[in-house]
Amino acid sequence: MANKSIRYGVSLRKREEAVVRQQKARYKCASCGKLAVRRQGTGIWHCYYCNATYAGGAYTFKTAAGEIVDKLLGRG
């Protein structure tokens, strides 16, 4: 559900809803392979299964720039 304080435009509400969904989603852990990585704070992501902590984007586990670097280095 969108934030009640956002007004004046459905596109702004949809954009905010997409960011919140990315922020609250679970991501796959690079260490254990489980879908257990959740956002702990701004740019801090934590796997509650294997207790690993990662640095990532503010709203998503991997940023677009980080995915490009992983592909160039052969990690992705």
N, C-alpha and C positions, 0 to 999 in steps of 0.2 A: 504494500500500500504506500502510496506517495506521501511525502511530507506535507502536512496541512499548511505550512507556512509559505510554500511555493505557490504563487498566484500568477495570473495573467499569461496563460499559454499552456496548451496541452503538450507542446514539444519540450518545454522545460520540465514538466512533471514526468514525462516519459524518460527523459535523459537522467533525471535524478533517480528514478526507479531502477533503471539499468545499472547505475553505479552502486546502489544499495544491494542489488542482487549479486553483483560481482564481489562485493565486499563481504557478504555473509555466506557465500558459497564455500564448499569444501573443495580442496585441490589435492592432487596426487603427490605423495611424498616421494622425493628423489632417493631417500635412504631405504625405506621399508616397502615402498610401492603401494601403500594403502591410501584410500581417499580420506585422509585424516588431518590435512593441513588447514588450519583456520587462522584468521586474522587476529593478532593479539593487540596490535597498536598500529600506528601509522608506519607502514613499511616493515613491520615485524610480523612474521608468519611462523606458526608453531605447529608441529605435528604432535598431537596428544597421544599417539600410539607408541612412537619410538622416542619421543621427547627431543626431537631435533628442532633447531630454530634456524630460520632463514631470513635473509634480508631480501625484500622484493619491492614491488610497487606499493603505492599508498592504497590503491583500491583493488588491484589484482595481484596474484602471486607472482606472475612474470609479466614484465612490461614488454612492449613490442620491440624496443631496442635490445632488451635482454634475450629475447628469442632469436633475434638476428645474430647476436654474438655467439649464442649456443650453436647455431647452425654453422657459422664460420669455423668454430673450434671443433666441430664434429661431435658435440655432446648431445645434439638434439636429433 
